[in-house]
Amino acid sequence: MNDDTERPDDPGAPPETANTPILDGVASQPLVLPRELEAERLIASDNGARLDERLEAFENIVDSEIGDTRLARARNIERETGLRQLYLKFDGGNPTGTQKDRIAFAQAMDALRRGFDTLTGATCGNYGAALAMAASFAGLRCVIFVPASYHSKRVAEMRGYGAEIVVAPGDYEAAVEASRKRAADREFYDANPGGANIPIQMRAYGEIAYEIYDELRDAPAAVAVPVSNGTTLAGIAKGFQSLHRRGKTSRIPRIIAGSSYRKNPIVESFVKSYDECRDLDPARIRETPVNEPLINWHSIDGDAALDAVRGTGGWAAYASDRAMSRYARAMSSSEGLSVLPASTAGLIALLDRHSRDPLPNDRYVVVLTGRR
């Protein structure tokens, strides 16, 4: 079996739902701010205003609009799969529809605080939309590198927020390198995953763990997360580690990673029991409209994510395009959520294990993204 061949459908998957459209991309909801926050936006984006006033205004917007997303019990999926107390952490409630807003706004604030006038980052779509929105709110110039090998539906959205688009030859990893070089050459803020901004990114994603704790008042038995670069998963794990160190939770949850079949280094390295996260062969990576948000040959925070999975007694598993599409339909019909199919990879990894080796009655959380 080669890298382009998907495994059979996952056991225990919900039945196909006919005539339910699939969300194969994410689009921002129009962000209409309350009158008082619209005034804050004007201050934050005003390059002539005092820096302390701009920072305070931007922070007020972040506090009001970013994070604190819905955590809901998935009772219908519980009935279908026999897994009790399954909770969906829906980060599609963020302005651009994904968890990427958390790190985009955190880094825009850091860029503003440190006196940068321009930030740059590479994207296959979702992160670019988040960066473009965050930069526009902070009054920063935004330069987004999009890999020529990808076809994002969100470029027009990025341009709508005033971002400048650079089409970089090659794949996502090549676009990251091009963006990093531009940042070094022009003294732009480098908002790419990894590098010097890892602590900011990890703290921003750690907020997901804090929000889960706020709702459940303890850590769940496990948290399942879709992975690409591994930053979201590693940040959530660090958030729960911090809560446990401070005596807030009785345990650290098992961390579960799900990604596209044989197209992600984190899952592949776990399955093959490698000591570290090993790169894949770029020539064997093929993207599809479903798996595009997940795949890469190099996971920037792969080692941190792999350590989080293994250190908590969790696991990593594959998800086929067919299964991700099916679960996205199930989310719409059963739970009323329009989710990005790729974001169901963690859910599939959790339920696939449960179908083969039933998990004990406890509380389980799955992170999802998509439209509201």
N, C-alpha and C positions, 0 to 999 in steps of 0.2 A: 504494500500500500504506500503510495507516495504522498507528499505533503498536500496535494491538491484534492485528495480523496477524503471525503467525510466519512466518519464512522456511522453505523446504523443509528436510527433514532434512539433517544434515551428511554430506558425503561421507566414506566410510571408517568410518562408525559401526559398532559391533559389532552383530551380529544381535539382534533382539528375543528376550528370554528369557521364555518363557511361564511363567505361574503363579509369578512371583517377586514378593513384595510390595514396594512402594515405601515407603521411609521419607520421609514428607512433613513430618516434624518431628523434633526431637531431644529425647531425654529423658535426664536424668541417670541414671547408674548409682548405686546406693546407695553412698555413700562411707564405707566401713568403715575407720577408721584403726587402725593397730597400737596396742597398748596405750600405748606411750611417746608416740605422737603424739596419742592421745586426751587424755592428761594435758596436752600442750602446748595443745590446743584449749581445755581448761578454763581454762588460765592466760590465753591470748590473749583470750578472751571475758569475762574477769572484770574488770568496771569498777572493782573495788576493789583490783586488783593494781597493782604499780608499773609505770609505762609501759615502762621498759627491759626488764622481764621479759616483758610482753605482746608487745612488738615482737620480742624474740628468739624467743619461742614461735611467733608467727605466721610469722616468717621460716623457721623450721624446717619448718613445715607446707608453705609454698610450695616450699621446696627439695625436699621429698619428693614432693609430689603434683601440682605444676603444671609443665607443659612436659616436656621430655625425651621427646617422643612418638616413636612408631614411624616409621622410614624403611625401606621394604621395596621390593624389586625386583618390578616388575609383569611377570613373564615371560610370562604368558598373553596380556596385552594387547599386549606386544611382538610375540608371534607373530601375532596377529590383524591388527596395523596395520603391521608392518614397521619400527617405530621402536625402535631398540636402546637398551638401558640406560635404561629408564624407571623412575623411583623415585617411590613414593607417600609423601608426608609426611602421616601420618594424625593430625591434631590432635583427632580424636574420642576419643583416649585421655585427654584432660583430663576432670576430674570431671563437668562438665555437658555434655560431648560436643562442644565447639567451642573454637576458639582464643580466644574471648572471655574465658575464664578467665584468660588471661595478663594482660590489662589490668585485669580486675575485681579480681584479688588484688593487683596492683601499686598500684592506686588505693586500695583498702581499707587497705593498709599506709601509704600516704602520708597518708590521712585520719587514721588512728590516730596516726601520728607527729606530725602537726600539731595535734592536740588537738580534732578534730571529733568530735561524737557521732552525727552523722547524715550519710548520703550519699544523693544522688539521681541518677537517670539515666532517660532515655527508652529504650524498647525496642519492638521488634516481636516479642520472644520470647526469643531466645537470650542476648542480653546481660543482660536482666533476670534470668534464671535464674542467670547467673554472678555478677552483682552481689549478688543476694540471698544466695547461698551464701557469698561472700566476706565480706559484712557480718556474717552470723551467726557466722562463725568469728572475726571480729575484735571481736565484741561491740558492733557499731554498729547504730543504727537505719537502716533502708533504706526509701526512698520511691521507688517505681517508677511512672513515667508511661507508660501504654500508649495508643496512638492509638485512638480510637473506630472508625476505618475499618479496623482490622486485627483479626484473630480468632486470637489466639495460644492454642495448647494448653498453654502453659507457665505461665499465670497461677496455676493451683492449686499448681504447684511453687514459684513465687516466694512465695506465701502460706505454703506449708509451711516455708519458711526464715524466716518471720516478717516478710516485707516487706509494707509498706502499698501498696496498688495505687490509683492515681488514673487514671481513664479521662479522657483529654484529647480534647476535640473536634478533629476534623480528622485530618490525616495525621501521619506520623512526624516531619516537620520541625516541625510545630506542637507536637507533644509535647515535642520537644527544647527549644523556646523556653519552654514552660510549666515544664519542669523547671529550666531555667536561672533563670527568674524566681523560682521557689520557693527555689532555692539562694541567690540574692542577697537575697531578702526575709527569709529565716529563718536565714541564715548556715549553710546546709548545705554540705557538700562537693559540688561539681559534678563528677560523674563522667561527663559526656557526652563524646562524641568532640569533638576540636578544643579551642579555647580554651587556657587556661593549662596544661592537662595534656598537651598534645601531646608534649613531650619524654618524659614517663613512658610514654605509650602507644607511641611509636615505639621506645623502648628495650625495652619488653616484647615487641613483635612482632619486634624485631631478634634476639631469642633464637632465633627459628625459623631464621634464617640461620646462627647460631652452631652450632645442633644439626645442621644439614645439613653444615656444614663438619667438625664432629667425626666424622661418619660417613664422609664421602667424602674427607676430607683435602685438599680443594680445592673451588673453586666449580664447580658444574655449568655446562653450556653455557647453560641457561635454567631459569627457575623460573616456573611458571604458577600463577596465583592467581585465585580468584573475587573479584569486587569489588562493593562497595556504596558505602560512604563512602570507600573507598580507603585507610583507615588501616593495615590489615594489609599490603597490598601495599607502601605507602610505608615501613613499618617494616622489612619484610624487605629492601627495597632498601638502606635505610640500614645495616642490619646487614652486608650484603655490602660496601658501600662502606668501612665501618670495617675489616673484615677485610683488604680489599685495601690500604688505606692503611698498615696495620701489617705488610704483607708476608706475611700468612698465606696468601693465595690468589694464583694466577697471573693471575686475571682477575676481572671482575665479570660475573655472568650476565646474559643478556638477560631482561628482566622482561616477562611476558605476562599480560594482563588478560582475563578473560572475564566476561560478565554477560548478563542477560536481554535478549532482542531489543528494541532501541530503547527501553529503559526505564532506562538508566543513563547519567548525564552523562559519566562518564569514557570509556566505550567510544564513545559517540556523538561526543564531542569529538575523539577520536582518528580515528575513521572520517571525520569531516568536516573534519579538518585545522585545527581551531580553534587559535588561539594559547594559549587558556586553557580551563579546564574550564567550560563554559557550562551553566547550569541548563536543565532541560527544562520543558515546559508541564505544570503539575500536573494539569490537566484531562484530559490524554491518558495518564496513568499508570493502569494497571489491574493489580492484583495477582491472583495465582492461588495455590493451595496449593503449587505448585512454585517460582514465582519470587519469592515474598514476601520471602525473606531478602536478595535482591539489589537490588530496585528502589527508586528514589527519584528525585525531580526535582532534588535538590540534594545533591551529594556533598561532605561537610564537608571532607575532605582530598583533594578531587579534583585540585587543582592539583599537589600533591606527588606523587600517584599518576601523573598524566599526565606529569609531568617525569621520573619514574622509568622509565616505559615508553619514552619517547622518548630519554632520555639513555643508555639501555643498548642501543639498537637493537632493542628489543622491539616488540611489537604488541598491539593490543586487538581483540577480536572478539566477536560475538554468539553466544548459544546459545539455541535454542528450548526450550520446556518439554518437547516430545517428545524431543529429543535428551538433555536432562538426565535425564529419567526412564529412558531407555534405558541411559545410561551408569551410572546408579545400580544398575540390574538387573545390568549386566555386572560391576560391582565385586563384587556379591554372589556371582554365579555363577562368575566367573573368578578373583577374588582373595580371596574370603572376607571382604570388608569391607561392613558395612552403613552406607552413607554418605548424607548429606543430598543429595538430587538437585541442589539449587542449588550445592553445593560442587564439582560436576563441570564448572562453566562454564569454569574455567581449562584443564582437561584437554581439553575440546572445542575451545577456541581453539588449543591446541597441535596436536592431532591433525588438525584441519581444515586447518591450514596444511601439515602434513606430507603429507596426502593430495593436495594440489594442487602442492606444491613440496617434494619429499622433503628432509628435514633430514639433515645429515651425521651419521655415527656418532659419538656422544658420550654424555654423561650429561645426562639431563633430569629435573627434579623437578616434581611436581605437589602442591599443598597441597589436602588434603581434610578434611572434618569429618563427624561423624555419630556413630552409636553405636559402641561398642567391638566 
